[in-house]
Amino acid sequence: MLIVTTPSIEGKRIVRYLGLVTGEAILGANIFKDLFAGIRDIVGGRSAAYEEELSRARHIALYEMMEQARSLGGNAVVAVDLDYETISPGSGNMLMVSASGTAVVIEE
């Protein structure tokens, strides 16, 4: 399935709009990852643990959105938007990624 951030797909004609589709993923970041990310932030550099969690959450959200589009009969999703948030319920941090777009049918 073709998933794009643009409102159209070059060289393809959208023949039917099926509606909004979404996918969400909320993943907890455990205390050890938080601790090492904090240390890395102090000394500089990138936090591989958080990058991996964000990547995993993004893939889950996009997959859920794609499956929702497929269940509507779509073969593409256009105008995709990804949003990233941190949620701090109680004492733990959680990462949330949401994906939304418009499911469409394009000519093959």
Residue pairs with C-beta under 8 A, 6 or more apart in sequence:
1 66
1 69
1 70
1 74
1 75
1 76
1 77
2 9
2 12
2 75
2 76
2 77
2 106
3 62
3 65
3 66
3 76
3 77
3 80
3 101
4 76
4 77
4 78
4 79
4 80
5 79
5 80
5 81
6 78
6 79
7 78
7 79
8 14
8 78
9 76
9 78
9 106
12 76
12 106
12 107
13 106
13 107
14 76
14 78
14 104
14 105
14 106
15 104
15 105
15 106
15 107
16 104
16 105
17 102
17 103
17 104
18 69
18 72
18 73
18 74
18 102
18 103
18 104
18 105
19 72
19 102
19 103
20 100
20 101
20 102
20 103
21 65
21 68
21 69
21 72
21 74
21 77
21 100
21 101
21 102
21 103
22 64
22 65
22 68
22 98
22 99
22 100
23 60
23 61
23 62
23 63
23 64
23 65
23 66
23 67
23 68
23 98
23 99
23 100
24 61
24 64
24 96
24 97
24 98
24 99
25 56
25 57
25 58
25 60
25 61
25 64
25 96
25 97
25 98
26 57
26 87
26 94
26 95
26 96
27 53
27 56
27 57
27 60
27 94
27 95
27 96
28 92
28 93
28 94
28 95
29 37
29 49
29 50
29 53
29 92
29 93
29 94
29 95
31 92
33 47
33 49
33 50
33 53
34 93
36 47
36 49
37 47
37 49
37 50
40 46
40 47
41 47
50 95
53 95
54 84
54 95
54 97
57 95
57 96
57 97
58 82
58 97
58 99
60 97
61 82
61 97
61 98
61 99
62 80
62 82
62 99
64 99
65 77
65 80
65 99
65 100
65 101
66 77
68 103
69 76
69 77
69 101
69 103
72 103
73 105
74 103
74 104
74 105
75 104
75 105
75 106
75 108
76 103
76 104
76 105
76 106
77 101
77 102
77 103
77 104
78 101
78 102
78 104
79 101
79 102
80 99
80 100
80 101
81 99
81 100
81 101
82 97
82 98
82 99
83 97
83 98
83 99
83 100
84 95
84 96
84 97
85 95
85 96
85 97
85 98
86 93
86 94
86 95
86 96
87 93
87 94
87 95
87 96
88 94
